[in-house]
Amino acid sequence: MKQFQSIEKLDEAALYVLELVSGLSILLLTFGLIASMASPSSENNTSAREGSPKEGRNWLSSSR
């Protein structure tokens, strides 16, 4: 409608901004997931996964 051209422009601008923010948040979440999976601290916790949890705690306390 020709009556509401300014409102339509504002509506389209708001839609584009929301789509941009949504895409950016997806990219940041993806980057965070990849960074957390590539973290070297996750590789050092293998002793707690092997055997019982008690064995893992004994191994950690004996290494001090």
ABEGO torsion letter per residue (X at the ends): XAAAAAAAAAAAAAAAAAAAAAAAAAAAAAAAAAAAAABAAAAAAAAAABEBAAAAAAAAAAAX
